[in-house]
Amino acid sequence: VRTTVVRLDGDEHLERLTLHDADTGEDKEVPARFMFTFIGARPHTDWLAGVVERDEYGFVLTGSDLIANGGELPAEWSLERAPYPLETSVPGVFAAGDVRAHSVKRVASGVGEGAMAVSLIHRYRSMG
Ligand SMILES: Cc1cc2nc3c(=O)[nH]c(=O)nc-3n(C[C@H](O)[C@H](O)[C@H](O)COP(=O)(O)OP(=O)(O)OC[C@H]3O[C@@H](n4cnc5c(N)ncnc54)[C@H](O)[C@@H]3O)c2cc1C
């Protein structure tokens, strides 16, 4: 916690990591043969603030997740019908893949949701 890997060293393979302690400002070398890096998992949706509804982490709410609060639709929802699956709080705007709240966060599901979104856009364009 509060530690950053700032350097990797080795000749034929990884041998050492240099760790920076954010609290003390000190660097420490530790022996290591392997390093596992986990990146991602944070949506970059700040630019959508005030445009579509998002959850507390910034993931975009869609479909039935928009009516979770006591069965009420968001105040800005302008249509009689409930949102379609993958539809955001703006009618006709859909979200697919990792950015969508409660999505599975896998490649295959992201691709599948993308295909679903195309079909739902056709439904929106023909039925509103
Ligand atoms: C470390 C790691 C390991 C993983 N391992 C696996 C695995 O083994 N198997 C598996 O199935 N899934 C794995 N996943 C999950 C998988 O990568 C994602 O579920 C998948 O890539 C989601 O696809 P996506 O199209 O929804 O989002 P992304 O692949 O994140 O694509 C979103 C794209 O939008 C771009 N973008 C963002 N903001 C803007 C903007 N404002 N304007 C224009 N473009 C923008 C981004 O640059 C990015 O290219 C892993 C994820 C991580 C982080």
The ligand as a Gaussian input file, in Angstrom:
#p B3LYP/6-31G(d) Opt

LIG

0 1
 C       -5.122000      -6.437000     -16.746000
 C       -6.381000      -6.940000     -17.413000
 C       -6.480000      -8.266000     -17.782000
 C       -7.619000      -8.754000     -18.397000
 N       -7.691000     -10.079000     -18.757000
 C       -8.781000     -10.528000     -19.419000
 C       -8.870000     -11.898000     -19.858000
 O       -7.928000     -12.695000     -19.657000
 N       -9.975000     -12.294000     -20.510000
 C      -11.013000     -11.444000     -20.792000
 O      -11.993000     -11.848000     -21.418000
 N      -10.975000     -10.152000     -20.364000
 C       -9.889000      -9.676000     -19.696000
 N       -9.836000      -8.374000     -19.281000
 C      -11.017000      -7.515000     -19.509000
 C      -11.097000      -7.038000     -20.949000
 O       -9.852000      -6.456000     -21.342000
 C      -12.229000      -5.998000     -21.043000
 O      -13.417000      -6.564000     -20.527000
 C      -12.476000      -5.539000     -22.464000
 O      -11.296000      -5.038000     -23.055000
 C      -13.561000      -4.463000     -22.464000
 O      -13.723000      -3.991000     -23.750000
 P      -14.392000      -2.579000     -23.938000
 O      -14.447000      -2.367000     -25.422000
 O      -15.655000      -2.503000     -23.161000
 O      -13.406000      -1.506000     -23.249000
 P      -11.897000      -1.183000     -23.604000
 O      -11.185000      -2.354000     -24.205000
 O      -11.331000      -0.568000     -22.348000
 O      -12.016000      -0.099000     -24.758000
 C      -12.429000       1.216000     -24.492000
 C      -11.673000       2.106000     -25.462000
 O      -12.204000       3.440000     -25.391000
 C      -11.134000       4.338000     -25.403000
 N      -11.608000       5.576000     -24.785000
 C      -11.794000       5.840000     -23.472000
 N      -12.246000       7.087000     -23.312000
 C      -12.352000       7.624000     -24.541000
 C      -12.775000       8.886000     -25.036000
 N      -13.175000       9.856000     -24.223000
 N      -12.761000       9.086000     -26.369000
 C      -12.370000       8.107000     -27.213000
 N      -11.966000       6.882000     -26.812000
 C      -11.968000       6.660000     -25.490000
 C      -10.033000       3.649000     -24.647000
 O       -8.779000       4.187000     -24.983000
 C      -10.189000       2.207000     -25.127000
 O       -9.453000       1.957000     -26.300000
 C       -8.709000      -7.873000     -18.667000
 C       -8.597000      -6.526000     -18.314000
 C       -7.464000      -6.059000     -17.695000
 C       -7.368000      -4.595000     -17.328000

